[in-house]
Amino acid sequence: MNVLVCISNVPDTTSKINFIDNDKLFDTNGVQFIINPNDEFGLTRAIWLQQKDQAIVTVVTVGDISCEPILRKCLAIGANKAVRIDYNALDGFAVAEQLKSLCEKESYDLIICGRESIDYNGGMVGGMLAQMLGFSYITNCISIDLNGNEVEAKREIDGGIETLSSSLPIVIGAQKGLVEESDLIIPNMRGIMQARQKPLDVLASVNSSVKSSVDQFEKPPVKGSVKLVDPENIDELISLLHNEAKVI
């Protein structure tokens, strides 16, 4: 089985975020980048398939050379090989087209994307890639069982969990639940050393369409001050909620 795991290079949520060029560009100076968490859940599930069914796991990202450290980390976690498509991704549609170009050259049975990335939270790439390839697509996936060519998956929906059946090839959108945080693999020294010997291929980009653009970024407003009320002074609390917060 050939498994492709799509990886996004995203800012660590503890990083201080700033914008430049009249708030039109994200300032990467001083920002620590990590594997998108939803993608890491998917990668861990793929490694389980590798260990159980001898699946070949390839990781891919769309971006410039600054993305290669996270690909090396994926190799240290256990992926067999890595691919970087050399392209400055401007929107989700363009990313899906770049991934499509790789998937048309190779034959993948299972393609795992994160349900969304934690930078733009678009949640678009997996669905668009599946449509371009003519594959089935299941997002918000919290469980997947493979029996030959048959797939049974569970995904979160409003108010419950939905169980779906499909067949390979398929694209899934991974999230927490597909594996748990405690299952995530921390690269050890052996894995880090082995990662240096594994292939990391750089592919030229293909012509793609950009369907959207950024007009401007805007930070959330600074939180206002708070008022502390003595727990014994219920009347003052009620007065503030009624007259200032106007919630009662």
Secondary structure by P-SEA (a helix, b strand, c coil): cbbbbbbbbcccccbbbbbcccccccccccccccccaaaaaaaaaaaaaaaacbbbbbbbbbccccaaaaaaaaaaacccbbbbcccccccaaaaaaaaaaaaaaccccbbbbcccccccccccaaaaaaaaacbbbbccccbbbbcccbbbbbbbcccbbbbbbbcccbbbbbccccccccccccccaaaaaaaaabbbbbbbbcbbbbccccccccccccccbbbbbcccaaaaaaaaaccccccc
